[in-house]
Amino acid sequence: MSMSPDSFTPAMQNFVQAGQALAQNFLGFLTAQQTDKQTDWKALAPISAPDAEQMAKLQKGYLEQQLRLWNSMLIRGKGEAGSPVVSPEPGDRRFSSPDWQSTPMFDYVRQAYLLNSSFIRDLVEVLPSEDEKAKNRTRFLARQYIDALSPANFAATNPEFLRLALETKGRSITDGINNLIQDYEKGRISLTDDSVFEVGKNLAMTEGAVVYENEVMQLIQYAPLTPKVAVRPLVIVPPCINKFYILDLQPENSFVRYAVAQGNTVFLVSWRNVKDDLGTLTWDDYLENGPIKAIATAREICKVDQVNALGFCVGGTILSSALAVLAARGDESVASLTLLTTLLDFSDTGEIGLFIDERSLAARDTAMLKGGIMKGSELAGVFSSLRANDLIWNYVSSNYLKGQKPAAFDLLYWNGDSTNLPGPFACWYMRNLYHNNSLRIPEQLEMCGERVDLGRVNIPNYLLATREDHIVPWQTSYLGTQLLGGDSRFVLGASGHIAGVINPVSKNKRSFWVNQDLQGDAENWLANAQEQKGSWWADWSIWLKQYANGERAARKKLGSPKHQEIEPAPGRYVKEKA
C-alpha cells in the first residue's frame, strides 16, 4: 500500500498534517527557549535537522499508525467493534472515563493525541544533542508541551465537560468559572478543600511546646506518651522548603507521634517561613541556628552528652552538613544519624537538576546572592511541573472544566502550604551542592568556618530511600553510605518521596527492602536485597533503640528552667504563610 498522504481521505490528511504541524511547532518552541533571555533553559542542545533516514523512518511509522487508527474509526462508523490502535500508559488517568471510548469522535481525538505524543517523544530522541543533560532537558520540555496540549484540558475536546454541562444545565460551567476566579485570587490551583484543614487544629496535633526560638527556627519538644523514655532524645530536622507537619499530619499517620509513642523524647525544628526582612540569611545561618542550636538545646534540657538525630530530604542534607561542622570542631554530640530520602552526593538529582545550570545560577546570584527571597510559589511550581498531569492538569480539568471541588486530603493541603527561602541560602545550596556536587569531596567546602568532611561523621547511620522517588533518586541516595563514617543500614521503601516515608505501621501497607552488604553499587544492592512486608517505621524503631543509652522516667514538664515553654505546639512559625 502506498503511504503517501494522497492515499488518505481529505479529513484524514488534515489530522495527520495537524500532528506533523504539532511536531514542527514543538521544534520552534525549543528554538524559542534557546533565544528567550528570560528562560532558565539555556543549555538545550542546539536544534538542528535530525538525520534524514531516521526522520523518514519516524514519519513512515507515524503515518502507518494514523492510517490504522483511521481505518479503525471507519469500522466503528459501520457499527462494528474496532480495537484501539494505541492506549494510555499505565497510571495515566486522563482518559479513564467511559465518555472517551463511547463516542467514535472522542475516541479518535484521544488516540490521535496519544499517537502525536508518541511522535514528539520519538522526534526528541532523533534530535542531535551535545550531552545527556541537554537531551534530558529536551525530554522534559517535550513532556510539558505534550501534557499541556492534552484534549482533556480543553472544553471543546473533553467529552466529560460536555456531558456534565448538559446534565447540570450549565451549572458545571458556572461552578468551573467560579473555581477559576477563586484560584486566581489565591494565586494557585486548589489541590484540596483548604477550608477543611487548620494547622494546630486537625493537622500538627501532637502535644508539645515550643521551648526555644530564634530568627531561623522554633524548637518544639513533644510531651511523652510512655512512662519511660530513652535517655538520649531524638532531634528531627525536616526540610526547610516545606512545612514540618508532613511528619505530623494527623494522629493516625503522624511519624512524630509514632516516634514519641516508641519511647523517645522528641525535639523538632520548625523552620521560619522567611519574608523580605530575613532575605539575607545564609547556609551557615541555617546550620548554626538550626540543627547545631537544636542539638545543643536538647542536650541542655535532657541533661545528656549525646542525642540521636534525624533529617528528612533537604533537612537531612542540612543536618549532615551540621554534623560535619561539629565533627571538625571535635564535637561528638550526636550518637546516631537517620536520613530519610536525602542527597549527600548530587551526581544524579533527577529532573530537578535540569533547572540548574551555570547561566541560571549566575542570574540568581546577581538577583539574590546579597539578599532577597526565593518565593514559595516558585518552588511549588517547580515541584508540580515534575508531575504536571497529576498536580496541574488534573485539577485544571476537574476544577475548571467540570466545576468540581477538590476532595479534602491532608497531604495535598500540606503540598499547597509553600515556604519561602532566603536568596543567599538558596544560591549557595544550588551552586555548591546541586551544581558543583562539592559536599561529597572531603574539605572542599567551608561551612561555619570549618572545612567539612562527611567521612568524619563517624557514627551509626540509617538511610531510607524510596523506590519511586522523583525528587531524590534512590540510587543517588544510596551513595551516601559511601560518604558517611560509621556503620550504615540502607533501607529502600516502596512508593515515592512522600508516600514512601509517611507509611504508618498501623496500616501495614507496602514493603521495604534490606541488605547489609553495601560493597557494590545500588543496583547490585537491590538485586540481592530481601523484601519485607509492611512499614519501614518498625525496622527503624528497632534500629534506633540500640542507641537509646538506657531508659529513664518520662519528664512531667517540658523544657527546663533555662528553656521555658514559649507557646504550645505547633507554634506560630509553622502557621506563617508564604
HULINFEN-V842401 format. One record per pair of residues at least 24 apart in sequence whose ideal C-beta (glycine too) atoms are under 8 Angstrom apart, sorted by the first residue. I is the first residue (numbers start at 1). J is the second residue. Records with the same first field share a line. If there is no record, write none. Layout:
I=J, J
This chain:
3=60, 63, 64, 67
5=63
7=67
8=66, 67, 70
9=70
12=66, 67, 70
15=66, 70, 112
16=62, 63, 66
18=116
19=62, 66, 112, 115, 116, 119
20=59, 62, 119
22=116, 119, 120, 149
23=116, 119, 120, 123
26=120, 123, 142, 145
27=123
29=141, 145
30=138, 141
33=141
40=355, 357, 359, 360, 363
41=137, 141
42=357, 359, 360
43=133, 134, 137, 357, 358, 359
44=134, 137, 138, 141
45=127, 128, 129, 130, 131, 134, 135, 138
46=128, 130
47=127
48=127, 128
50=123, 126, 127, 128
51=126, 128
54=126
55=126
58=119, 122, 123, 126
61=122
62=115, 119
65=115
66=112, 115
69=108, 111, 112, 115
73=104, 107, 108
76=104, 107
77=104
84=111
85=111, 115
86=111, 114, 115, 118
87=114
88=114
92=389
93=394
94=150, 152, 389, 393, 394, 397
95=152
97=159, 160
99=159, 160, 163
100=159
102=159
103=159
106=151, 157, 159
109=151, 157
110=151
113=149, 150, 151
117=146
120=145, 146
121=146
133=353, 354
136=351, 354
137=354
140=351, 354
143=388
144=385, 388
147=388, 389, 392, 393
148=388, 393
150=389, 393
152=393, 397
153=393, 396, 397, 401
154=401
155=401
158=397, 401
160=397, 401, 402
161=397, 401, 402
164=402, 403
168=403
171=403
172=402, 403, 404
173=403
174=403
175=403, 404
176=399, 400, 401, 402, 403
177=400
178=403
179=399, 400, 403, 404, 405
180=399, 400
183=399
187=377
188=377, 380, 416
189=392, 395, 396, 399
190=395, 399, 406, 416
191=391, 395, 406, 409, 412, 413, 415, 416
192=406, 407, 408, 409, 410, 412, 413, 416
193=405, 406, 407, 408
194=413, 416
196=408, 413
197=408, 410, 413
199=243, 245, 417, 570, 574, 575
200=569, 570, 575
202=250
203=245, 248, 249, 250, 410, 413, 414
204=244, 245, 248, 249, 569, 570, 574
205=248, 250, 251, 254
206=248, 251, 254, 256, 257, 260, 569
207=569
208=266, 558, 568, 569, 570
209=558, 559, 565, 566, 567, 568, 569
210=270, 565, 566, 567, 568, 569, 571
211=267, 297, 301, 558, 559, 560, 563, 564, 565, 566
212=293, 294, 297, 563, 566
213=566, 571, 573
214=289, 293
215=272, 278, 281, 289
216=271, 272, 281, 285, 286, 289, 290
217=269, 270, 271, 272, 289, 290, 293, 294, 573
218=269, 270, 272, 566, 571, 572, 573, 574
219=267, 268, 269, 270, 293, 294, 297, 298
220=267, 268, 269, 270, 569, 570, 571
221=265, 266, 267, 298, 301, 558, 559
222=256, 260, 265, 266, 267, 268, 569
223=260, 558
224=260, 265, 554, 555
225=257, 260, 261
226=260, 261, 262, 263, 554
227=553, 554
228=263, 551, 552, 553, 554
229=263, 264, 265, 551, 552, 553, 554, 555
230=263, 264, 265, 308, 545, 548, 549, 550, 551, 552
231=302, 304, 548, 549, 550, 551, 552
232=302, 304, 306, 307, 308, 335, 547, 548, 549
233=264, 265, 266, 267, 298, 301, 302, 304, 307, 308
234=259, 264, 265, 266, 267, 307, 308, 309, 310, 544
235=267, 268, 269, 291, 294, 295, 298, 307, 308, 309, 310
236=266, 267, 268, 269, 309, 310, 311, 312, 315
237=269, 290, 291, 294, 309, 310, 311, 312, 315, 316, 318, 319
238=268, 269, 270, 271, 311, 312, 313, 315
239=312, 313, 314, 315
240=271, 286, 290, 314, 315, 318, 419, 421
241=313, 314, 379, 419, 421
242=313, 414, 417, 418, 419
243=273, 414, 417, 419, 574
244=268, 269, 270, 271, 570, 574
245=414, 570, 574
246=312, 411, 414, 498, 502
247=312, 502
248=570
249=410, 411, 414, 502
250=410
252=504, 506
253=410, 502, 504, 507
255=501, 502, 537
258=504, 505, 537, 541
259=541
262=541, 544, 545
263=548, 551
264=308, 544, 548
265=298, 302, 554, 555
267=294, 297, 298, 301, 307
269=294, 315
270=570, 571, 573, 574
271=419, 573
272=573, 576
273=376, 419, 420, 573, 574, 576, 577, 578
274=373, 419, 420, 421, 422
275=373, 420
276=372, 373
278=373, 422
279=368, 371, 372, 373, 422, 423, 424
280=370, 371, 422, 423, 424
281=422, 424, 425
282=422, 424, 425, 428
283=321, 424, 425, 428, 429, 432, 447
284=447, 448
285=422, 425
286=318, 425
287=318, 321, 322, 325, 447, 448
288=448
290=318, 322
291=318, 319, 322, 323
292=322, 325, 326, 448
295=322, 326, 333, 334
296=333
297=563
299=333
300=560, 562, 563
301=559, 560, 563
302=555
304=549
305=333
306=332, 333, 334, 335, 549
307=333, 334, 335
308=334, 335, 336, 337, 338, 544, 547, 548
309=334, 336, 337, 338
310=337, 338, 339, 340
311=337, 338, 339, 340, 342
312=339, 340, 341, 342, 501
313=340, 341, 342, 471, 472, 497
314=342, 429
315=342
316=340, 341, 342, 343
317=342, 343, 344, 433, 439
320=344, 439, 454, 457, 480, 484
321=439, 447, 452
323=457, 459
324=447, 450, 452, 453, 454, 456, 457
325=447, 448, 450, 452
327=452, 453, 456, 457, 458
328=450, 451, 452, 453, 456
329=450
334=459
335=459, 460, 547, 549
336=459, 460, 461, 462, 544, 546, 547
337=457, 459, 460, 461, 462, 484, 486
338=461, 462, 463, 464, 540, 544
339=461, 462, 463, 464, 477, 480
340=464, 501
341=464, 465, 466, 469, 471, 472, 477, 497, 500, 501
342=463, 472, 477, 480
343=433, 472, 476, 477, 480
344=439, 440, 454, 479, 480, 483, 484
345=437, 439, 440, 476, 479, 480, 482, 483
346=433, 434, 437, 439, 440, 476
347=437, 440, 476, 479
348=473, 475, 476
349=434, 472, 473, 476
350=386, 469, 470, 471, 472, 473, 476
351=386, 470
352=382, 386, 434, 471
353=434
355=382
356=430, 434, 435
357=435
358=435
361=427, 430, 431, 435
364=423, 426, 427, 430
365=427, 431
367=423
368=423, 424, 426, 427
369=423, 424, 427
370=423, 424
371=423, 424
372=422, 423
373=420, 421, 422, 423
374=420, 421, 422, 423, 426
375=418, 420, 578
376=418, 419, 420, 421, 578
377=418, 578
379=418, 419, 421
380=415, 416, 418
383=471
386=470, 471
387=470
391=415
411=498, 502
417=577, 578
418=578
419=578
420=578
440=479, 483
454=483, 484, 485
455=483, 484, 485
456=485
457=484, 485, 486
458=485, 486
459=485, 486
460=486, 487, 488, 489, 546, 547
461=486, 487, 488, 489
462=488, 489, 491, 540, 543, 544
463=488, 489, 490, 491
464=491, 492, 493, 501, 536, 540
465=490, 491, 492, 493
466=492, 493, 494, 495, 496, 497, 499, 500, 501
467=492, 493, 494, 495, 500, 513
468=494, 495, 496, 500
469=496, 497, 500
470=496, 497
471=497
472=497
474=522
475=521, 522, 523
478=521, 522, 525
479=522
481=518
482=518
488=518
489=514, 516, 543
490=514, 515, 518, 525
491=536, 539, 540
492=526, 529
493=536
503=535, 536, 537
504=535, 537
505=534, 535, 537, 538
507=535
508=533, 534, 535
509=534, 535
510=534, 535
512=536, 539
514=539
